[in-house]
Amino acid sequence: MSQDMFDPRAKGKACPTSASMVPATVPQAQTACHEAQLIGYALSHHVPEMRRGFEILTIHGRWHVDAEPAARMAELMRQHLMQQLETI
């Protein structure tokens, strides 16, 4: 699987392409930008993968969610992340 520019950012590392960019001087803007990038990463990578099915890990063990309910849960997560993105 190929990496895109958000993969390092999601792992908390600086993006190689961002070295030439001038960082924002306002800490809140930097935080908001980082949060928006993480939400964008989740929307473009995690949510589409959730539609196929996924596992939830709890203190009581793993629980597999099959494709049908997973697709509905992925849509709910997409809506939630879009709302979060609007508040940044």
KAWO-V8406 format. One record per backbone hydrogen bond with DSSP energy under -1.0 kcal/mol. CO is the residue of the C=O (numbers start at 0). NH is the residue of the N-H. If there is no record, write none. Layout:
co=CO nh=NH
co=CO nh=NH
//
This chain:
co=3 nh=6
co=5 nh=9
co=6 nh=10
co=7 nh=12
co=8 nh=11
co=14 nh=17
co=25 nh=29
co=26 nh=30
co=27 nh=31
co=28 nh=32
co=29 nh=33
co=30 nh=34
co=31 nh=35
co=32 nh=36
co=33 nh=37
co=34 nh=38
co=35 nh=39
co=36 nh=40
co=37 nh=41
co=38 nh=42
co=39 nh=43
co=40 nh=44
co=41 nh=46
co=44 nh=48
co=45 nh=49
co=46 nh=50
co=48 nh=51
co=49 nh=52
co=53 nh=64
co=55 nh=62
co=57 nh=60
co=60 nh=57
co=62 nh=55
co=64 nh=53
co=65 nh=69
co=66 nh=70
co=67 nh=71
co=68 nh=72
co=69 nh=73
co=70 nh=74
co=71 nh=75
co=72 nh=76
co=73 nh=77
co=74 nh=78
co=75 nh=79
co=76 nh=80
co=77 nh=81
co=78 nh=82
co=79 nh=83
co=80 nh=84
co=81 nh=85
//
